[in-house]
């Protein structure tokens, strides 16, 4: 995956799942598809939870959603919405996924490393 608007790309691997994770502006960014993989839920379910995060007023969409140009497997470039760690955490609490807990722990550790050390 090519995310040309990101400043850093790292790999998340918990032994079961491997994701390319974008880091920009001191937060983690994942696409809806990646969040679906992360929590082991279908994309429609994740979309419903994301929509509820915004409709409930938990988060403001403008500050936690970014569009990145992403090259797909077919070689074409698409404009894809990515969601910050705030959204990922909010969705994770709604789906109550153990995989999500592991990801949040990992993301917090990685972000602390970037903030204090300038990277891992």
Buried (B, 14 or more C-beta within 10 A) or exposed (E): BEBEEBEEBBEBEEEEBEBBBBBBEEBBBBBBBBBBBBBBBEEEBBBBBBEEBBEEEBBEBEEBBBEBEBEEEEEEEEEBBBBBBBBBBBBBBBBEBEBBEBBBEBBEEBBEEBEEEEEE
